[in-house]
Amino acid sequence: MTAPTVPTDSANSEEPAGSTASETTVSGSGSDSTVATLLGSPRVRVGIPVAVLAAFLLIAPSSFDGYGISLLSKALALGVLAVSVSILAGYSGLPTMGQAAPFLVGAYTAGVLGTHGHTIGVVQLLCGTLVAAVFAAATGLVAIRTRGVAFLMTTLALGELTVTAAGEWRSMTGGTDGMYGIPPVQPLPGMATLDSDRNVYWYVLAATAVIVAIVWRVLRSPVGKLLLACRDHEARMRSAGHPVTRYQWLAYVAAGALAGFGGVLMCTVNQYVSPDDGSFSNSALVLLAVVLGGATSPLGALLGAGLIVATRDWLAGPFPGHGPLLLGLMFIIAVYVFPDGVAGIRFQALRVPQLPRVLRVPRADRVPKRRGGSA
């Protein structure tokens, strides 16, 4: 059986075709080779963007006003939803247009708990995640048996049905007017209530960091390689006795639970939930975020969601009414310039230029010895 494809975040050789690691250059070869090897390390390629993003997110509250901080919080919540889409579209080969449905279920779960006096943030996160997982488990029985366009249309239909049900169930959801008056949460029992945009941001940032780290670790384990193998070699995996449908159903449930987690965070930020949170436009935006960030990169999905929110809600400010136009332009540019997404940029700009091959000399221990003489 062919070995599973390695995820995008993992190492791909940065050496040019035909070259070997043992080759050195005429001048400055040692330092150049060391730097190139260092930049080619998977830990460095992933660690530097993570460090830059972490530094930005930690410094941002001191540089933005309340509106900017609120946008960052929304971008993080939407980023969690984008990561769930990345699991389906990137790792499982199941691009979806209905992932906003479990996101909406999680948000309503948090809203109902909050309006009934259950304002502990961790409890809301656990309950919202669990209810969204149950919702995904039920709908996945229908969706997971389809592939390609059929799966896309099925998930779209499930999403629209969920939005319609939320709009009609007035006693529980408030109907099309939405659920408002949701009180702020306490992160843990005994802690202060999150009564400012800055405190909400820190709470959302901490929750996002924890859940994305868990997802990243799981996807880097054999679980991620198994999903990629099912995506790329489904027939072979079935022939080898693997229950591919069950694997993909479990991935669908896990992605739904993650989307519900993001919905709870969005409810915490807005203190308001409406059926529009699960609309087709939200599903399309997060799919666009995954395309922009990189289909098999949770970090890229987060960055893509940040770009979407920044373009739609911040950059569109000087151009009122042209937000969709800006998003469309950004998408077209990204597809042509970054076909592998932002995560595919890696360190191309930082790569150490290589000398022409004719100027390279092999290492002394690789020089063949002449017959009857020294090397």
N, C-alpha and C positions, 0 to 999 in steps of 0.2 A: 504494500500500500504506500502510496506517495506520502511523504511527510507533510504535515499541515503547514500552511503558509505562516510565516512569522508576522505578528502584528506590525502596524506601521511604526509604532513607537520603538520597536526593537531595532537592533542594529542592522543596517545594510552596509555593505562594504563601501567605504568612501574612496578606495584605491581605484585609479583608472584601470580600464581593461588592459590586461597584458602585463601590468606591473606587479612586482612582488614586494612584500614588506621588507625583504632583506636588501633591496637596492638602496643605495645612497647616492647623494649628489656630490658634485665636484666641490662646491663651496657652500659652507653653512649647512651642509647636508644633515648633520646630527641634530641641530636645533629645529630645522624645518620638519624633519621626519618625526621628531618628538612632538612638536605642536600639532602636526597633522594627525598623528596617532591619538593624541589627547582629544582633539576635536572630533575624531571619529568614534570615540568611546560613547556607547549608548547612555551611560550615566551622565556624561557631560552634556550630550545633546538634549537630554530630557531635563537634567538638573538646572541648567542655566535658564531656560525659559520659565521653569517653575519658580526659580529664585527671583527673576525679574517680575513675574506676575505677582508673587507674594509681596515683594517690596512695594509694588504699586498699590495693591489692595490695602496694605498696612498704612501707607502714607496718605492715601486718598482722602480719608475723613478730615484731615487737617488742611486740605487744599480745596475742597468743594463746599458749597453751601448746602442747605437742607435739601433742595431739589436735586442737586447732583448726587448727594448721598443716597437719596431715595431711588434714583435711577440705577445706581450701582447695586442696591439691594434687589431691585427687580431683575437686573441683568443676571445676578447670581441665581435667583430662583428660576429664571428662564433657562439658565445654563444647566441646571440639574435636569430639566426637561430635555434639553438638547443632548445631554449625556445618555439619557434613556433611549433617545432616537438613535444615537450612535451604536448602542448595543444591538438594536434591531437591524438598522440599515447597514452598518459597517461590519459587524461581527457575524450576524445571522443571515445577511443577504435578504432582509425583509424590509424594504423601504415602506414606511407607513405614513398615512395622512390622517390618522386618527389618534395620535398619541396624546393630544390635548384632552381626550375624554377621561382617562384615569387621572390626569392632572386636575381636571375639574372635580372629579369625585373626591380627591384628596383635599382640595380647597373647601368644598362644601362640608366635608367631615369636620375639618377644623372650625369652620364657621358655626356649625350646629353645636359642637362642643363648647365653643366660646360663648355663644348666646345662652347656653344652659349653665353657665358658671364654671365650666372646666377650662381654666385659663393656663394650666401648666403646659409650657411649650413642648417639653419632651413627651408628655402624654399625647398631645395633639399630633406630634410627628409620628409616634408609634401607631396611633389609631388611624390616622390618614393613610399611612403607608400600608397598613394591614387591609383596610377597606379597599384601597385601590388595587392591591394584589388580588383580593377576592374578585373584584370586578374584572380584572384582566384574565384571571383564571377562567371565568365563565365565558367572556367574549372570545378568549383565545381558542376555545373549543371549536368555534365557528371559523375564525380567521386563519388559524394556523394550517388548515388543510388546503389552502390555496397558495398560489405562487404568482410572482410577477405582477402584472396589471390587475389580475383578479384580487390579489391580496391588497393592493393599493386601494382598489375600489371598495372592497369589503371593510377595510378599516375606516375609510372615509364615511361609509354608510353608518357604521357603528358610532363614529364620532358625532354625526349629525343627529342620529337617534338619541344619543345621550344629551345633546344640547336641547333638543325638543322636549325630552322628558323633564329636564331641569326647568325649562320655561313653563311647563304645564303643572308641575307639582308645587303649587303656590304655598300650601301649608308647611312644606319643609324647606323650600328654597327661596320663597319670596317671589317666584315667578320671574317674568322678564325684568321686573324692577330690581331684582337681585337681593342679596342679603346684606344689610348694612347694620351699623351699630355694634359691630363685633369688637369686644373689648381687647385691649392690649394683653399680651401674654407675659407670664413669668417663666424664665428659662427652666428653673428648677424650683421645687417647693422651698419656701423661705427666702427666695431671692426677690429683689425689687422688680416692680413692673417695668416693662420696656416702654417708657413714655416719651421717647424722643427718637428722631430719625437715626441719630448716631448710635444709640443703644441697640435699636433694631438691626442696624447694619452689622454691628459686631456679632450679634446673635446669628444672623443669617450667614455671615461669613464663616463662623465657627462650624455651624451645621453643614454648610456646603463643603468645607475642607474635609470634614470627617467622612461624609458620604462619598465624595469623589475619591478620596484616598482608598476607601474600602473597594469601590468599584474598580479602580485602577489595579489594585492588588489582585483582585479576582480575575480580571481579564488578562493579567500577566501570568497567571497560573495555567496549568493544563486545561482548565475550563475554557479559557479564551481560545486556546489552540484547537480544542475540540469543536467549538462553534465555527471557527474559521475552516476547519476541515469539512464540516457539514455544509458550509456555504460553497466551498470550492469543489468538493468531490462528494456530492450527496449520494450518487449512485454507488460509488465504491464503499462509502461508509455503510450504506444499507447492505451491500453484499457482504461486508465484514461482520454483520450482525448488530450494528449500532442502531438503537431506536432513534433515528434522526428526528422524527416528528415529536417525540417526547422531549428531546433536548431543546428543540426550537420552541416548544410550548413553555418549557421552564424559562427559557430566555425571555419569552413574551411576558410571562408573569413577573419576572424580576424587573423587566423594563417598566411594566405598569406600576409596580410598587415604587420604583424610583421616581416615576412621573408624579405619583401621589405625594411623595416626599416634597417634590418641588412645588406642588399645589399648596401644600400646607404653608410652606415658606412664603409663597405669594400672598396667601390670605393674611399671614402675619404682617406683611409689609403694607398691604392696601387696607386692611381691616374692612374689606368689602369683597363680596363674591357675586358674580353674575354669570349667566349662561354664556356671555361673550368670551369669558376666559377659556372656554373649551371649543371655541369656534374654529372653522376651517382655516381662517387666516392665521391663527396661532400655530396650528399644526404645520402649515406651509412655512411659516417663519422659522420654526425650529429645524425643519428639514433643510431650509436654506442655511441656517447656522451651521449645521453639520457639514454641508457641502463646502462652506467657506472655511471651516476649521480643519476639516480632515475627517473622513468617515470612520476611521478606526483609531481615533485619538480622543479620549475624554477631555484632555486639556485643550485640544483644538476645538472641540465642541463648546467648551466654556468661552474660549476666545471668540468663536463665531457668534455666540449669543451676545457677548459684549459689543461686538461690532454692529449687530442688528439693532440693539437698543440704543446705542450711541447715534447711529444714523437716523433711526426713526424718531427718537424723542429729543435728541440734543442737536445733531447737525441740521435737522430739518427746521430748527427754530428760525434761522435767517431766511429760509425758503418755505414759508407756510403753504401747506397744501401740496407740496412736492415730495413728501416722504416716500411714497411708493416709487416715484421716478428715481430718487436717489438709491433706494434699495435695488431697483432693477439694474441701474448702472453699475453698482458695486458688485452685483452678482455676475454680470457679463464680464467685467474686468477680472474678477477673481477666477472665473472659469478659464479664461485665456492665459492669464499671467501665472496663476497658482493652481494648476490642474489637480494637484494633490492636496489642496487646501493650505491654510496657514501652517499647519503642522508639517507640511511637506517642504517648507522653505529650508528648514534645518539650518545649517551653517554654510550654505553655498557662498555667501558673501565673505565669510571669515576663513574660507579654506586657503591654505598656503599654496601659492602658485607653484606648479611643478616645472622643473627645468626640462627642456626638450630631451627626448629619450637618448639622443646621440651624446648628450653631455653627461649622462649618468654612467657611473662605473659600478660594477658589482662589488660586493664586499670581498675583502682579501681572502677570506676562507672559502669563497665560492669560485675564485679564479681557477680554471683548470690548469693543471701542471703540464708543462711541456715534456714530451718524451725525451728522457735522458738529460733533463735539466731541471732547474728550479722554475717556479711559477713566474 
